[in-house]
C-alpha cells in the first residue's frame, strides 16, 4: 500500500478540525447575516388587495378653472394633397457595371520571416 504524503495527512486533519469546530465561522449575531452585514427585513405588503370603491352615477364633470381657455381649431383645416401616381426615377444613360478580377493573387511573404515581425 502506498504511503500518503504528509501534506495530505496534515490537510485532512486540519479540515476535520475546522468541520468539527462548526465550519470555521462564528454564529451570526441576531439581525446580521453570515458576513456581519445588517439584515434588512422585507417591506410589509397587505395580505389582500384593497377593495375597489364603486363610483356613483351622475357625478358632475371635473371642475376646470374658469381662466383656462379652450383650444379653438380653425373651421377650414387644409389637407395635404399627394399625386395619384409617383413617376418612376430614370437614370441618365446606361449604368456601368463593376468588373472584379477572376482570381485574387495570393500574398507572398518573404521566405525567412524576420524575428522582429513575429
N, C-alpha and C positions, 0 to 999 in steps of 0.2 A: 504494500500500500504506500502511495506517495505521501511524503511529508508535506504538511501545509506550510505555507510561507508565514513567518512570524508576523508580518504586517497584516495579513488576512485575519489571523487569530486576534490581534490587538483590535482591529477594526470591528470584528464581530463582538468582542467583549464590550467595547465602548458603545456599540449600537444597542446591545441588550441592556446596558446600564441606562442609556437615555430613554429607552422604551419603558423600563421599569420605573423610571422617575416621572413618568407622566408625559412622555413625548417631548421633553425639552422646553415646554412652555409653561409659564405660570398661569394659574387660573385668572381669567379676566375679571376685573372689578365690575360691580353692578353698574350698568349704564355705559359700559365700554365694550368695544369689540376685542378680538384677539390681539390687535396691534396697539391698543390703548386709545384709539380714537373714540370720541363720544358717539353713542348710538342715537340717531335722531328718529323718534317714533313717526310712523306714517300719519298723514293727516286724517282726521276723523271725517268720514263721509256719512250722510244719513243712510239709515238702513233701507228706507223705502223712498221712492221718488215723491216729490211734493205733488199734491193734487192740483189739477188744472181747474181754475175757477171759471165758471160759465160767465160769459159777457151778456148782460141783459139786453134784450132787443129794444130798439127805439131810442138809443142814446144819441144826443146831438153830435154833430161832427166836431172834430178838434178845433178849438177856437184859435184862429191865427191872429196875430196882431193886426190892428187896423192900418198901420203905416207900411205894410208890405205890399208893393204894387204887383198887380197881376201882369204876366207877360202877354203882350198883345202881338199876335202874329199878323203879318200883312195878309190881306184878302187874296192877292194875286201873287203867289209864290211861283217864280219862273221854274220851268222844268228844263233839264238838260237833254238836249236832242243829240242822238247818235245817228250816224248814217246807217242806212239799211244794210249796206254791204261794204265791207272794208276792201279796198282794192289790193291785189297781191303786190308784193315787193318784187321788183325786177332788178336784176344785177346788170351792170353795163358790160356787155360782151361776154366772151367765154371765161370761165373761172379756171386758172391754171392749176394743174394737179402737182403734188409734190412727189418727186421720184426719189426713192430710197435705194441705196446700193443693194445688190443681190446678196452679198455676203460681207460682213464686217470683218476686217482682218484682225487676227489676234494681236494682243500686246506682246511685244518682245522684250523680255527682261535681259539684262546683262548676265552672261554665264556665271561668273563669280559675283555673288551679291556682296557688296561691301558691308563690313560688320557694323558700321555706324548707322546703316539704314534699317537694321532689324529692330 
